[in-house]
């Protein structure tokens, strides 16, 4: 198509382009431009006010030697592993229970179980702060009633990650429970009836019917929770501030500290791109694993 022909076609559909143009204008301003600008900042030393100073790859080399970043990456990886295991396991457990016909008041239970997800994270974080308080917290009160030693949950290197993970699991699990519950609705109930006739128990039904039937949804939940776990911010920010030291620091919280507390904009942008690269590698690995598993299943079935 010639240049004039393209212009004529665009002019012919000018009203359609006018109606969809706000999305692209907003995307260019608030989407593409910040991405390109932050990438440019990774090569700069800038505090947001003074003139920029080009430093080449110095931010990247500094990141490779940054022990605090390495600890934040280690903490975030722990958050990811623990959150994925418990969130997906509990989500599958509760969705299976809600899907059972013998459960009375299923709608009420769904609403109650979903409430943590729609509750403000900051407000819940403040409540968890009081629950895990060393002197007057509910958890230590329970430990004291059992003649056990109270633990400094929020103020010790050994235990500071525990409240962060518990808060995230409690808050996020209902969302994945709802997704899995929707997936269970699509599984043919005749499969369960046939399994019952054959003498299969609940565990066998779970392994041979429920999990294979939910395989695409479980993979979606696994991939989504991977991204969300590596982006964890509010929970450590509210509960521990990333401390003591860097024992509960996450990558995004470390990015925030560099960008908006000590105003190292270039270094903060470098952390953001390092996180993006890590997520791309993990996501690519997950897709490769899923494709490999799918090909193995197809080969075995054929």
C-alpha positions in Angstrom: 0.0 0.0 0.0 1.4 3.4 -1.0 2.0 6.2 1.5 -1.0 8.2 0.1 -3.2 5.2 0.2 -2.4 4.6 3.8 -3.1 8.3 4.7 -6.5 8.1 2.8 -7.4 4.9 4.7 -6.6 6.5 8.0 -8.5 9.6 7.1 -11.5 7.5 6.1 -11.5 5.8 9.6 -10.5 9.0 11.4 -13.4 8.9 13.9 -12.6 5.3 14.9 -8.9 6.3 15.5 -10.1 9.4 17.4 -12.1 7.1 19.8 -9.2 4.7 20.5 -6.5 7.4 20.6 -6.9 8.2 24.4 -5.6 4.8 25.3 -2.5 5.1 23.1 -1.8 8.7 24.2 -2.0 7.7 27.9 0.1 4.6 27.2 2.8 6.7 25.6 2.8 9.2 28.4 2.4 6.9 31.5 3.6 3.6 30.0 6.3 3.6 27.3 7.9 6.9 28.3 8.6 5.9 31.9 10.0 2.6 30.7 12.5 4.2 28.3 13.3 7.1 30.7 14.1 4.7 33.6 16.3 2.7 31.3 18.2 5.9 30.4 18.5 6.6 34.1 20.4 3.4 34.7 23.4 5.0 33.0 23.1 8.2 35.1 24.0 9.4 38.5 21.0 11.6 39.5 19.2 12.6 42.7 16.1 14.0 41.0 17.2 17.7 41.4 20.8 18.3 40.4 22.1 17.9 36.8 22.6 14.3 35.6 26.0 12.8 35.4 26.6 10.0 32.9 28.5 7.1 34.6 28.1 4.4 32.0 27.7 0.9 33.4 28.8 1.8 36.9 25.3 1.3 38.4 25.2 -2.2 37.0 28.7 -3.1 38.3 27.8 -1.6 41.7 24.6 -3.8 41.8 26.7 -6.9 41.2 28.8 -6.1 44.3 26.0 -4.8 46.5 25.7 -7.2 49.4 22.4 -5.6 50.5 20.9 -6.3 47.1 22.1 -9.9 47.3 20.4 -10.3 50.7 17.2 -8.6 49.4 17.2 -11.1 46.5 17.7 -14.0 48.8 14.8 -12.8 51.1 12.6 -12.3 48.1 13.4 -15.8 46.8 12.4 -17.2 50.2 9.2 -15.2 50.1 8.5 -16.6 46.6 9.1 -20.3 47.5 7.1 -20.2 50.8 4.3 -18.2 49.4 3.9 -20.3 46.3 3.9 -23.5 48.2 1.4 -22.4 50.9 -0.8 -20.1 48.8 -1.4 -22.7 46.1 -1.8 -25.6 48.5 -4.3 -23.8 50.7 -6.1 -22.3 47.7 -6.5 -25.8 46.3 -7.6 -27.2 49.7 -10.2 -24.5 50.4 -11.5 -24.5 46.8 -12.0 -28.3 46.9 -13.8 -28.0 50.2 -16.1 -25.2 48.8 -16.8 -27.3 45.7 -18.1 -30.3 47.7 -21.9 -30.6 47.6 -22.1 -31.7 51.3 -20.8 -28.3 52.5 -23.8 -26.3 53.8 -23.7 -22.5 53.4 -21.1 -22.6 50.7 -21.8 -19.0 49.6 -21.3 -17.7 53.1 -18.0 -19.5 53.4 -16.9 -18.1 50.1 -17.6 -14.5 51.2 -15.9 -15.0 54.6 -12.8 -16.6 53.0 -12.5 -13.9 50.3 -12.7 -11.0 52.8 -8.9 -10.9 53.5 -8.2 -10.1 49.8 -10.5 -7.1 49.7 -9.3 -5.7 53.0 -6.7 -2.9 52.8 -3.2 -4.3 53.2 -2.0 -1.4 55.2 -4.8 -1.7 57.8 -4.3 -5.5 58.1 -0.5 -4.9 58.4 -1.1 -2.6 61.4 -3.2 -5.3 63.0 -0.5 -7.9 62.3 2.0 -5.5 63.9 0.0 -5.6 67.1 -0.6 -9.4 66.9 3.2 -10.1 66.6 4.2 -7.4 69.1 6.8 -8.8 71.5 5.3 -7.4 74.8 1.6 -7.5 74.2 1.0 -9.4 71.0 -1.6 -12.2 70.7 0.9 -14.7 69.4 3.3 -14.3 72.3 0.4 -14.3 74.7 -0.5 -17.7 73.3 3.1 -18.9 73.6 3.2 -17.7 77.2 0.0 -19.5 78.1 1.7 -22.7 76.8 4.7 -22.0 79.0 6.8 -21.3 75.9 9.3 -18.4 75.5 8.0 -15.3 73.7 9.8 -14.6 70.4 10.8 -11.2 69.0 8.9 -11.8 65.7 9.4 -8.3 64.3 12.8 -7.4 65.8 15.0 -10.4 65.2 17.0 -11.5 62.2 15.8 -15.1 62.6 12.0 -14.5 62.7 11.4 -11.2 60.9 10.4 -12.9 57.6 7.7 -15.1 59.3 5.1 -12.3 59.9 5.7 -10.9 56.4 5.1 -14.3 54.8 2.0 -15.1 57.0 0.4 -11.7 56.1 1.0 -12.2 52.4 -0.3 -15.8 52.5 -3.4 -14.7 54.5 -4.1 -11.8 52.2 -3.5 -13.3 48.8 -4.6 -16.9 49.1 -8.4 -16.1 48.7 -7.8 -14.8 45.2 -6.2 -18.0 44.0 -8.8 -20.0 45.9 -11.5 -18.2 43.8 -9.7 -18.9 40.6 -9.3 -22.6 41.4 -12.9 -22.8 42.5 -13.9 -21.5 39.1 -11.7 -24.1 37.5 -13.3 -26.9 39.5 -16.7 -25.9 38.2 -15.5 -26.8 34.7 -14.4 -30.3 35.6 -17.1 -32.9 34.6 -18.6 -34.3 37.8 -19.1 -37.6 36.0 -15.3 -38.1 36.4 -15.7 -38.0 40.2 -18.8 -40.3 40.1 -16.9 -42.8 38.0 -14.0 -42.7 40.4 -16.3 -43.2 43.4 -17.8 -46.3 41.7 -14.2 -47.6 41.1 -13.5 -47.2 44.8 -11.2 -44.1 44.6 -10.7 -42.2 47.8 -10.5 -38.4 48.2 -6.7 -38.3 47.8 -6.8 -40.4 44.6 -9.5 -38.1 43.1 -7.3 -35.1 44.0 -4.2 -36.6 42.3 -5.8 -38.2 39.2 -8.8 -35.9 38.5 -8.6 -32.5 40.3 -4.9 -31.6 39.7 -4.8 -32.7 36.0 -8.1 -30.9 35.4 -6.7 -27.8 37.0 -3.2 -28.0 35.4 -3.5 -24.9 33.2 -5.1 -22.9 36.0 -2.4 -24.1 38.5 0.3 -23.0 36.1 -1.3 -19.6 35.6 -1.6 -19.2 39.4 2.1 -20.3 39.8 3.3 -17.8 37.2 1.2 -15.0 38.6 2.2 -15.6 42.2 5.8 -15.8 41.1 5.6 -12.3 39.7 3.6 -11.0 42.7 6.0 -12.6 45.2 9.0 -10.9 43.6 7.1 -7.6 43.7 6.3 -7.9 47.4 6.5 -4.4 49.1 3.7 -3.5 51.4 4.0 -6.4 53.8 7.7 -5.9 54.8 7.3 -2.1 54.6 4.5 -2.0 57.1 5.6 -4.8 59.4 9.4 -4.5 59.7 10.6 -1.8 57.3 12.9 -4.4 55.8 14.8 -4.9 59.1 16.3 -5.5 61.4 19.3 -4.9 59.2 18.2 -6.3 55.8 16.8 -9.5 57.2 13.3 -9.0 55.8 14.2 -6.6 53.0 12.6 -7.3 49.6 13.9 -6.2 46.2 11.1 -3.7 45.6 11.4 -2.2 49.1 15.2 -1.8 48.5 14.3 -0.1 45.2 12.0 2.2 47.1 14.6 3.0 49.7 17.2 3.9 47.0 14.8 5.9 44.9 12.6 7.8 47.4 14.6 7.8 50.6 18.2 8.5 49.5 17.2 9.7 46.0 19.6 7.5 44.0 17.3 7.5 41.0 19.8 5.9 38.6 20.6 3.1 41.0 16.9 2.5 41.8 16.2 2.2 38.0 19.0 -0.3 37.8 17.4 -2.4 40.5 14.1 -2.2 38.7 15.6 -3.5 35.5 17.5 -6.3 37.4 14.2 -7.4 38.8 12.6 -7.3 35.4 15.4 -9.5 34.0 15.1 -12.0 36.9 11.3 -12.3 36.3 11.8 -12.8 32.6 14.3 -15.6 33.2 12.0 -17.3 35.8 9.0 -16.9 33.5 10.8 -18.3 30.5 12.0 -21.2 32.6 8.4 -21.9 33.8 7.1 -21.8 30.2 9.9 -24.1 29.0 9.1 -26.6 31.8 5.4 -26.5 31.0 6.0 -27.1 27.3 8.4 -29.9 28.1 5.8 -31.5 30.4 3.1 -31.1 27.8 5.2 -32.7 25.1 6.0 -35.7 27.4 2.3 -36.1 28.2 1.4 -36.0 24.5 4.1 -38.6 23.7 2.9 -40.9 26.4 -0.7 -40.6 25.4 0.1 -41.4 21.7 
